[in-house]
Amino acid sequence: MASRSALLAASAIQLASGLVGQVVALRRRRHFDVPFMTGSPQHVARDSLWFGTSYSAPSYMLASQVYAVARLAAGPDERARKMLRLLGTSMIGGYLSERFNRRLLTPKGFDPVETPIVVSGLAGSAAMAVLGRPGR
């Protein structure tokens, strides 16, 4: 298993990005907007429970991540490692499929609040996927 501390650090950074992203998305009404479905600014809070926001995973995924981080922080835990890898891998696709996120990752779309959230969330997700691989 990869260094438990490295996986914990990456997961904590990603989790913080997701939680901050949720708050910013709720305040700025940044609904989810992926190629196959779109939320609405009026229902960001409700949609954040099941579909997420533009800058965060759904609440049930964030809760699962909190659980896995806590389990891994308590000691080596193969199930927690697998869960963090799965969450990180799935969140990569989520971050890249969001229309707002793709815009923020371009020079013209830079926003001093939102862009760092997306960059740290995406980087944390990628690190979770890599560091969570078995046998590292």
MODELLER restraints for C-alpha pairs under 7 A, 6 or more apart:
rsr = mdl.restraints
at = mdl.atoms
rsr.add(forms.Gaussian(group=physical.xy_distance, feature=features.Distance(at['CA:1:A'], at['CA:134:A']), mean=5.37, stdev=0.5))
rsr.add(forms.Gaussian(group=physical.xy_distance, feature=features.Distance(at['CA:1:A'], at['CA:135:A']), mean=4.67, stdev=0.5))
rsr.add(forms.Gaussian(group=physical.xy_distance, feature=features.Distance(at['CA:1:A'], at['CA:136:A']), mean=4.34, stdev=0.5))
rsr.add(forms.Gaussian(group=physical.xy_distance, feature=features.Distance(at['CA:2:A'], at['CA:131:A']), mean=5.59, stdev=0.5))
rsr.add(forms.Gaussian(group=physical.xy_distance, feature=features.Distance(at['CA:2:A'], at['CA:132:A']), mean=6.64, stdev=0.5))
rsr.add(forms.Gaussian(group=physical.xy_distance, feature=features.Distance(at['CA:2:A'], at['CA:135:A']), mean=6.96, stdev=0.5))
rsr.add(forms.Gaussian(group=physical.xy_distance, feature=features.Distance(at['CA:2:A'], at['CA:136:A']), mean=4.19, stdev=0.5))
rsr.add(forms.Gaussian(group=physical.xy_distance, feature=features.Distance(at['CA:7:A'], at['CA:128:A']), mean=6.15, stdev=0.5))
rsr.add(forms.Gaussian(group=physical.xy_distance, feature=features.Distance(at['CA:7:A'], at['CA:131:A']), mean=5.58, stdev=0.5))
rsr.add(forms.Gaussian(group=physical.xy_distance, feature=features.Distance(at['CA:7:A'], at['CA:132:A']), mean=6.59, stdev=0.5))
rsr.add(forms.Gaussian(group=physical.xy_distance, feature=features.Distance(at['CA:8:A'], at['CA:69:A']), mean=6.44, stdev=0.5))
rsr.add(forms.Gaussian(group=physical.xy_distance, feature=features.Distance(at['CA:8:A'], at['CA:73:A']), mean=6.95, stdev=0.5))
rsr.add(forms.Gaussian(group=physical.xy_distance, feature=features.Distance(at['CA:10:A'], at['CA:124:A']), mean=5.25, stdev=0.5))
rsr.add(forms.Gaussian(group=physical.xy_distance, feature=features.Distance(at['CA:10:A'], at['CA:127:A']), mean=6.00, stdev=0.5))
rsr.add(forms.Gaussian(group=physical.xy_distance, feature=features.Distance(at['CA:10:A'], at['CA:128:A']), mean=5.99, stdev=0.5))
rsr.add(forms.Gaussian(group=physical.xy_distance, feature=features.Distance(at['CA:11:A'], at['CA:69:A']), mean=6.90, stdev=0.5))
rsr.add(forms.Gaussian(group=physical.xy_distance, feature=features.Distance(at['CA:11:A'], at['CA:124:A']), mean=6.39, stdev=0.5))
rsr.add(forms.Gaussian(group=physical.xy_distance, feature=features.Distance(at['CA:11:A'], at['CA:128:A']), mean=6.02, stdev=0.5))
rsr.add(forms.Gaussian(group=physical.xy_distance, feature=features.Distance(at['CA:13:A'], at['CA:124:A']), mean=6.13, stdev=0.5))
rsr.add(forms.Gaussian(group=physical.xy_distance, feature=features.Distance(at['CA:14:A'], at['CA:120:A']), mean=6.60, stdev=0.5))
rsr.add(forms.Gaussian(group=physical.xy_distance, feature=features.Distance(at['CA:14:A'], at['CA:121:A']), mean=4.87, stdev=0.5))
rsr.add(forms.Gaussian(group=physical.xy_distance, feature=features.Distance(at['CA:14:A'], at['CA:124:A']), mean=4.47, stdev=0.5))
rsr.add(forms.Gaussian(group=physical.xy_distance, feature=features.Distance(at['CA:14:A'], at['CA:125:A']), mean=6.18, stdev=0.5))
rsr.add(forms.Gaussian(group=physical.xy_distance, feature=features.Distance(at['CA:15:A'], at['CA:62:A']), mean=6.98, stdev=0.5))
rsr.add(forms.Gaussian(group=physical.xy_distance, feature=features.Distance(at['CA:17:A'], at['CA:117:A']), mean=5.52, stdev=0.5))
rsr.add(forms.Gaussian(group=physical.xy_distance, feature=features.Distance(at['CA:17:A'], at['CA:120:A']), mean=6.30, stdev=0.5))
rsr.add(forms.Gaussian(group=physical.xy_distance, feature=features.Distance(at['CA:17:A'], at['CA:121:A']), mean=5.12, stdev=0.5))
rsr.add(forms.Gaussian(group=physical.xy_distance, feature=features.Distance(at['CA:18:A'], at['CA:55:A']), mean=6.74, stdev=0.5))
rsr.add(forms.Gaussian(group=physical.xy_distance, feature=features.Distance(at['CA:18:A'], at['CA:56:A']), mean=4.64, stdev=0.5))
rsr.add(forms.Gaussian(group=physical.xy_distance, feature=features.Distance(at['CA:18:A'], at['CA:57:A']), mean=6.62, stdev=0.5))
rsr.add(forms.Gaussian(group=physical.xy_distance, feature=features.Distance(at['CA:18:A'], at['CA:121:A']), mean=6.41, stdev=0.5))
rsr.add(forms.Gaussian(group=physical.xy_distance, feature=features.Distance(at['CA:19:A'], at['CA:56:A']), mean=6.96, stdev=0.5))
rsr.add(forms.Gaussian(group=physical.xy_distance, feature=features.Distance(at['CA:21:A'], at['CA:55:A']), mean=4.71, stdev=0.5))
rsr.add(forms.Gaussian(group=physical.xy_distance, feature=features.Distance(at['CA:21:A'], at['CA:56:A']), mean=5.31, stdev=0.5))
rsr.add(forms.Gaussian(group=physical.xy_distance, feature=features.Distance(at['CA:21:A'], at['CA:117:A']), mean=6.10, stdev=0.5))
rsr.add(forms.Gaussian(group=physical.xy_distance, feature=features.Distance(at['CA:22:A'], at['CA:53:A']), mean=6.48, stdev=0.5))
rsr.add(forms.Gaussian(group=physical.xy_distance, feature=features.Distance(at['CA:22:A'], at['CA:55:A']), mean=6.21, stdev=0.5))
rsr.add(forms.Gaussian(group=physical.xy_distance, feature=features.Distance(at['CA:22:A'], at['CA:56:A']), mean=5.28, stdev=0.5))
rsr.add(forms.Gaussian(group=physical.xy_distance, feature=features.Distance(at['CA:25:A'], at['CA:31:A']), mean=6.99, stdev=0.5))
rsr.add(forms.Gaussian(group=physical.xy_distance, feature=features.Distance(at['CA:25:A'], at['CA:53:A']), mean=6.23, stdev=0.5))
rsr.add(forms.Gaussian(group=physical.xy_distance, feature=features.Distance(at['CA:25:A'], at['CA:54:A']), mean=6.61, stdev=0.5))
rsr.add(forms.Gaussian(group=physical.xy_distance, feature=features.Distance(at['CA:25:A'], at['CA:55:A']), mean=6.28, stdev=0.5))
rsr.add(forms.Gaussian(group=physical.xy_distance, feature=features.Distance(at['CA:26:A'], at['CA:44:A']), mean=6.19, stdev=0.5))
rsr.add(forms.Gaussian(group=physical.xy_distance, feature=features.Distance(at['CA:26:A'], at['CA:45:A']), mean=6.29, stdev=0.5))
rsr.add(forms.Gaussian(group=physical.xy_distance, feature=features.Distance(at['CA:29:A'], at['CA:41:A']), mean=5.00, stdev=0.5))
rsr.add(forms.Gaussian(group=physical.xy_distance, feature=features.Distance(at['CA:29:A'], at['CA:44:A']), mean=6.17, stdev=0.5))
rsr.add(forms.Gaussian(group=physical.xy_distance, feature=features.Distance(at['CA:30:A'], at['CA:41:A']), mean=6.37, stdev=0.5))
rsr.add(forms.Gaussian(group=physical.xy_distance, feature=features.Distance(at['CA:30:A'], at['CA:44:A']), mean=6.97, stdev=0.5))
rsr.add(forms.Gaussian(group=physical.xy_distance, feature=features.Distance(at['CA:30:A'], at['CA:53:A']), mean=6.36, stdev=0.5))
rsr.add(forms.Gaussian(group=physical.xy_distance, feature=features.Distance(at['CA:30:A'], at['CA:54:A']), mean=5.57, stdev=0.5))
rsr.add(forms.Gaussian(group=physical.xy_distance, feature=features.Distance(at['CA:31:A'], at['CA:39:A']), mean=5.36, stdev=0.5))
rsr.add(forms.Gaussian(group=physical.xy_distance, feature=features.Distance(at['CA:31:A'], at['CA:40:A']), mean=5.66, stdev=0.5))
rsr.add(forms.Gaussian(group=physical.xy_distance, feature=features.Distance(at['CA:31:A'], at['CA:41:A']), mean=5.44, stdev=0.5))
rsr.add(forms.Gaussian(group=physical.xy_distance, feature=features.Distance(at['CA:31:A'], at['CA:44:A']), mean=5.20, stdev=0.5))
rsr.add(forms.Gaussian(group=physical.xy_distance, feature=features.Distance(at['CA:31:A'], at['CA:53:A']), mean=5.03, stdev=0.5))
rsr.add(forms.Gaussian(group=physical.xy_distance, feature=features.Distance(at['CA:31:A'], at['CA:54:A']), mean=5.41, stdev=0.5))
rsr.add(forms.Gaussian(group=physical.xy_distance, feature=features.Distance(at['CA:32:A'], at['CA:38:A']), mean=5.84, stdev=0.5))
rsr.add(forms.Gaussian(group=physical.xy_distance, feature=features.Distance(at['CA:32:A'], at['CA:39:A']), mean=5.26, stdev=0.5))
rsr.add(forms.Gaussian(group=physical.xy_distance, feature=features.Distance(at['CA:32:A'], at['CA:52:A']), mean=6.36, stdev=0.5))
rsr.add(forms.Gaussian(group=physical.xy_distance, feature=features.Distance(at['CA:32:A'], at['CA:53:A']), mean=4.57, stdev=0.5))
rsr.add(forms.Gaussian(group=physical.xy_distance, feature=features.Distance(at['CA:32:A'], at['CA:54:A']), mean=4.42, stdev=0.5))
rsr.add(forms.Gaussian(group=physical.xy_distance, feature=features.Distance(at['CA:32:A'], at['CA:98:A']), mean=6.81, stdev=0.5))
rsr.add(forms.Gaussian(group=physical.xy_distance, feature=features.Distance(at['CA:33:A'], at['CA:39:A']), mean=6.15, stdev=0.5))
rsr.add(forms.Gaussian(group=physical.xy_distance, feature=features.Distance(at['CA:33:A'], at['CA:54:A']), mean=6.67, stdev=0.5))
rsr.add(forms.Gaussian(group=physical.xy_distance, feature=features.Distance(at['CA:33:A'], at['CA:98:A']), mean=5.49, stdev=0.5))
rsr.add(forms.Gaussian(group=physical.xy_distance, feature=features.Distance(at['CA:33:A'], at['CA:99:A']), mean=5.83, stdev=0.5))
rsr.add(forms.Gaussian(group=physical.xy_distance, feature=features.Distance(at['CA:34:A'], at['CA:97:A']), mean=5.45, stdev=0.5))
rsr.add(forms.Gaussian(group=physical.xy_distance, feature=features.Distance(at['CA:34:A'], at['CA:98:A']), mean=4.93, stdev=0.5))
rsr.add(forms.Gaussian(group=physical.xy_distance, feature=features.Distance(at['CA:34:A'], at['CA:99:A']), mean=6.24, stdev=0.5))
rsr.add(forms.Gaussian(group=physical.xy_distance, feature=features.Distance(at['CA:35:A'], at['CA:97:A']), mean=6.93, stdev=0.5))
rsr.add(forms.Gaussian(group=physical.xy_distance, feature=features.Distance(at['CA:39:A'], at['CA:47:A']), mean=6.98, stdev=0.5))
rsr.add(forms.Gaussian(group=physical.xy_distance, feature=features.Distance(at['CA:44:A'], at['CA:53:A']), mean=6.71, stdev=0.5))
rsr.add(forms.Gaussian(group=physical.xy_distance, feature=features.Distance(at['CA:48:A'], at['CA:58:A']), mean=5.34, stdev=0.5))
rsr.add(forms.Gaussian(group=physical.xy_distance, feature=features.Distance(at['CA:48:A'], at['CA:59:A']), mean=6.25, stdev=0.5))
rsr.add(forms.Gaussian(group=physical.xy_distance, feature=features.Distance(at['CA:49:A'], at['CA:58:A']), mean=5.24, stdev=0.5))
rsr.add(forms.Gaussian(group=physical.xy_distance, feature=features.Distance(at['CA:49:A'], at['CA:59:A']), mean=4.79, stdev=0.5))
rsr.add(forms.Gaussian(group=physical.xy_distance, feature=features.Distance(at['CA:49:A'], at['CA:60:A']), mean=6.70, stdev=0.5))
rsr.add(forms.Gaussian(group=physical.xy_distance, feature=features.Distance(at['CA:50:A'], at['CA:58:A']), mean=5.29, stdev=0.5))
rsr.add(forms.Gaussian(group=physical.xy_distance, feature=features.Distance(at['CA:50:A'], at['CA:59:A']), mean=6.80, stdev=0.5))
rsr.add(forms.Gaussian(group=physical.xy_distance, feature=features.Distance(at['CA:51:A'], at['CA:58:A']), mean=5.13, stdev=0.5))
rsr.add(forms.Gaussian(group=physical.xy_distance, feature=features.Distance(at['CA:52:A'], at['CA:58:A']), mean=3.63, stdev=0.5))
rsr.add(forms.Gaussian(group=physical.xy_distance, feature=features.Distance(at['CA:52:A'], at['CA:59:A']), mean=6.65, stdev=0.5))
rsr.add(forms.Gaussian(group=physical.xy_distance, feature=features.Distance(at['CA:54:A'], at['CA:98:A']), mean=6.15, stdev=0.5))
rsr.add(forms.Gaussian(group=physical.xy_distance, feature=features.Distance(at['CA:54:A'], at['CA:100:A']), mean=6.52, stdev=0.5))
rsr.add(forms.Gaussian(group=physical.xy_distance, feature=features.Distance(at['CA:54:A'], at['CA:101:A']), mean=7.00, stdev=0.5))
rsr.add(forms.Gaussian(group=physical.xy_distance, feature=features.Distance(at['CA:55:A'], at['CA:118:A']), mean=6.35, stdev=0.5))
rsr.add(forms.Gaussian(group=physical.xy_distance, feature=features.Distance(at['CA:65:A'], at['CA:84:A']), mean=6.62, stdev=0.5))
rsr.add(forms.Gaussian(group=physical.xy_distance, feature=features.Distance(at['CA:68:A'], at['CA:80:A']), mean=4.65, stdev=0.5))
rsr.add(forms.Gaussian(group=physical.xy_distance, feature=features.Distance(at['CA:68:A'], at['CA:83:A']), mean=6.59, stdev=0.5))
rsr.add(forms.Gaussian(group=physical.xy_distance, feature=features.Distance(at['CA:68:A'], at['CA:84:A']), mean=6.55, stdev=0.5))
rsr.add(forms.Gaussian(group=physical.xy_distance, feature=features.Distance(at['CA:71:A'], at['CA:77:A']), mean=6.71, stdev=0.5))
rsr.add(forms.Gaussian(group=physical.xy_distance, feature=features.Distance(at['CA:71:A'], at['CA:80:A']), mean=6.25, stdev=0.5))
rsr.add(forms.Gaussian(group=physical.xy_distance, feature=features.Distance(at['CA:72:A'], at['CA:80:A']), mean=5.85, stdev=0.5))
rsr.add(forms.Gaussian(group=physical.xy_distance, feature=features.Distance(at['CA:81:A'], at['CA:132:A']), mean=5.48, stdev=0.5))
rsr.add(forms.Gaussian(group=physical.xy_distance, feature=features.Distance(at['CA:82:A'], at['CA:132:A']), mean=6.41, stdev=0.5))
rsr.add(forms.Gaussian(group=physical.xy_distance, feature=features.Distance(at['CA:84:A'], at['CA:128:A']), mean=6.22, stdev=0.5))
rsr.add(forms.Gaussian(group=physical.xy_distance, feature=features.Distance(at['CA:84:A'], at['CA:132:A']), mean=6.51, stdev=0.5))
rsr.add(forms.Gaussian(group=physical.xy_distance, feature=features.Distance(at['CA:85:A'], at['CA:128:A']), mean=5.46, stdev=0.5))
rsr.add(forms.Gaussian(group=physical.xy_distance, feature=features.Distance(at['CA:85:A'], at['CA:129:A']), mean=4.46, stdev=0.5))
rsr.add(forms.Gaussian(group=physical.xy_distance, feature=features.Distance(at['CA:85:A'], at['CA:132:A']), mean=4.65, stdev=0.5))
rsr.add(forms.Gaussian(group=physical.xy_distance, feature=features.Distance(at['CA:85:A'], at['CA:133:A']), mean=6.74, stdev=0.5))
rsr.add(forms.Gaussian(group=physical.xy_distance, feature=features.Distance(at['CA:86:A'], at['CA:129:A']), mean=6.90, stdev=0.5))
rsr.add(forms.Gaussian(group=physical.xy_distance, feature=features.Distance(at['CA:88:A'], at['CA:125:A']), mean=4.16, stdev=0.5))
rsr.add(forms.Gaussian(group=physical.xy_distance, feature=features.Distance(at['CA:88:A'], at['CA:126:A']), mean=6.14, stdev=0.5))
rsr.add(forms.Gaussian(group=physical.xy_distance, feature=features.Distance(at['CA:88:A'], at['CA:128:A']), mean=5.03, stdev=0.5))
rsr.add(forms.Gaussian(group=physical.xy_distance, feature=features.Distance(at['CA:88:A'], at['CA:129:A']), mean=4.90, stdev=0.5))
rsr.add(forms.Gaussian(group=physical.xy_distance, feature=features.Distance(at['CA:89:A'], at['CA:125:A']), mean=6.56, stdev=0.5))
rsr.add(forms.Gaussian(group=physical.xy_distance, feature=features.Distance(at['CA:89:A'], at['CA:126:A']), mean=6.79, stdev=0.5))
rsr.add(forms.Gaussian(group=physical.xy_distance, feature=features.Distance(at['CA:89:A'], at['CA:129:A']), mean=5.09, stdev=0.5))
rsr.add(forms.Gaussian(group=physical.xy_distance, feature=features.Distance(at['CA:91:A'], at['CA:125:A']), mean=6.05, stdev=0.5))
rsr.add(forms.Gaussian(group=physical.xy_distance, feature=features.Distance(at['CA:92:A'], at['CA:122:A']), mean=6.05, stdev=0.5))
rsr.add(forms.Gaussian(group=physical.xy_distance, feature=features.Distance(at['CA:92:A'], at['CA:125:A']), mean=5.83, stdev=0.5))
rsr.add(forms.Gaussian(group=physical.xy_distance, feature=features.Distance(at['CA:92:A'], at['CA:126:A']), mean=6.40, stdev=0.5))
rsr.add(forms.Gaussian(group=physical.xy_distance, feature=features.Distance(at['CA:95:A'], at['CA:101:A']), mean=6.44, stdev=0.5))
rsr.add(forms.Gaussian(group=physical.xy_distance, feature=features.Distance(at['CA:95:A'], at['CA:122:A']), mean=6.24, stdev=0.5))
rsr.add(forms.Gaussian(group=physical.xy_distance, feature=features.Distance(at['CA:96:A'], at['CA:102:A']), mean=6.36, stdev=0.5))
rsr.add(forms.Gaussian(group=physical.xy_distance, feature=features.Distance(at['CA:101:A'], at['CA:118:A']), mean=6.49, stdev=0.5))
rsr.add(forms.Gaussian(group=physical.xy_distance, feature=features.Distance(at['CA:103:A'], at['CA:109:A']), mean=5.21, stdev=0.5))
rsr.add(forms.Gaussian(group=physical.xy_distance, feature=features.Distance(at['CA:104:A'], at['CA:110:A']), mean=5.17, stdev=0.5))
rsr.add(forms.Gaussian(group=physical.xy_distance, feature=features.Distance(at['CA:104:A'], at['CA:111:A']), mean=6.71, stdev=0.5))
rsr.add(forms.Gaussian(group=physical.xy_distance, feature=features.Distance(at['CA:104:A'], at['CA:115:A']), mean=5.47, stdev=0.5))
rsr.add(forms.Gaussian(group=physical.xy_distance, feature=features.Distance(at['CA:105:A'], at['CA:115:A']), mean=6.70, stdev=0.5))
